[in-house]
Amino acid sequence: MTIFFTADTHFGDHRTINIWKRPFASVAEMDALLIDRWNAVVGPEDSVWHLGDVARRPADVPGLLVRLHGTKHLLRGNNDPDATLTAQGWASVGDYAEMEVDGHRLVLCHYPFRSWNGQHKRALNLHGHSHGRLKPLLRQYDVGVDVHDFTPVTLKRLLATRGEVGRTVRPVRAG
């Protein structure tokens, strides 16, 4: 089983194409590509943590979840009404989560933090919301689809984007 992370899919939301300048001629084209890319990397036994802003219409969410591979967990975004959270198909729903993956402590939320639990003990902050428009802090990663070619991403791939896989960071001493 592999654990994936994603955010800001905004299925069915034409405004997202315009606001975030997504390269799609229509919502149908965007949604089809998002579903295809999700299912191309996520298998039925994998888990996906969706860090918010799932879809424009909550009524569409159950049908989307059936079409998407894996066990799906939701951390609510600012565009996720209660009906999105109560849709059939989520294994869990919340606003915030902490977990350990591959020896890394993770702090997950839709929103990027300025500081987070364990930040100075090498904990990582995974978030959405900013659509790649926010300069990240050290050990902070935007998992949104706009940053990752409209595809869920693994922690290993996130760390590789900054050359941090297998790297040990040691404090630099002045003097």
N, C-alpha and C positions, 0 to 999 in steps of 0.2 A: 504494500500500500504506500502510495506517495501522497504527501500533503501539498496542496496548491493554495495560492492566495490570489485574490482579484478584488477589484472594486470599480465602481462607476460605470457599470455596463449601460445603464440608462436605456434598457430595451424599450422600443416603441416611442422614444422621445425625439421628435423632430428638432426640438430646440437645441439638443446636444450637438447635432450636426452643425448647426450654425454657430452656437456660442463657442464651442471648442474646436471648430473648423475640422471636423472629422471628414475624411475623404470619401463620402458616400453620396450617391445621387438621391437616395431615398432611405426611409426608415426600414423598409423591407430588406434592402440590400445590407444595411448595417446589422440588423438583427440576424440575418442568415449567416453573415461572416462571423459574428460573435459566437453563434451556436456552433458553427463548423470548427472554428479554432479551439473552442472549449473542448469539444468532443474529440478533436484530433490529439490532444495531449492528456486529457483526463480519462482514466479508465473507470469502469463500473465499481471497482473496489477502492478507488482513491477517495480522498476527502478534499473538499474545497471550502476555504473560508472566504466568504464574500464580505468585504468590508464596506458595504453600504452603497446606496443609490442603485437599486436593482432595475426598476422599471417605472415608466410613466404611469401605467394603469395597474393598480393592484389586482384587478380581476384577471390580468394576463399572467400573473406570477405562477399559479399552480400549473398551467399548461407549459410554461417555460421550464419549470423545475423538472417536469416529467421528461422533457426532451434533452436535458443536460445530464451528462454522466456524473457519477460520483455521489458521495454523501455530502450534502450541502449544509453549511452553517452560515448564519447571517449575523453580522454586527451592524446594527441600524445606522443608516446615513440620514442626512437632513432631508432627503427626498423619499424616505421610506415611511409611509403612513402605517397606522396600526394594521390595516388590512393586508399589507405586504408581510408583516411579521407573523400574522395568524394563518397565512396561506399554507395549504397542505404541501408537504415536501421538504420542509426544513427539518434537519436533525436537531438543531438548537438555534436559539435566537437570543441576542443580548445587545448590549451597548459597548461592551469592553471585555477583553479576555487576555489572560496571560497563559503561556504554555511554554514547553520546552520542545524544540525540534532539532535533531542532530547535534545535541549538546549546546544549543544556543537558546538563551532565555528570550522569549518574544513578548512584547506588549502590543496588542492589536486593538485598533479603534478606527472608526471612519476618519476621524480628525487627526492631523499631525500634531504632535505635542512639542512644546519648547523644552519640557523636561518630563521624564517618565520614570516609573518605578524601576530601579536597578540600572539606570542610565550610566552611572559611574562604575558599575560592576559589569559592563559590557553587554547589558541587555539591549536588544534591538527594538525599535519602534517601526511597525508596519502600519501603513495607513492608506487611505484614499483621499477623496475630497478635492485635492488641489490640481488634478488632471495634468500633473507634470510641470506646473507653473511655479512651484515653490522650491527654492534652493534647500536641499536637505541638510540637516545637521549630521554630525558624525553618528553612524549606526542607525540612521533613519532612512526608510525606504518607502516610496510611493508604489503601491502594488496595482494601481489603476490601469485599466485597459489602454488608456491613451499613451502610457509610458512603455507598455510591453506588447506592442504590435497586436492589440486587441485579443490577447491570449492570457489565461491564468499562468502564474509563474511559481516555480519552486523556490525555497529558501536558497538552495545551492546556486540557482541561476541569479537570484538577487545579489548574493554575495560576490559572484563572479563579475557582475557589472562594474564593480569598483575594485576588482582584484583582491578581494578579501577572503577568498576560499583558502583555507589552510594557513592563512597568515596570522602570525602572533603579533599583536600590537603591544609594544612596551613603552612606558612613559619615557620621555626625553628629559634628561636632567640638565639644567643650566649650570654653567660653572666653568 
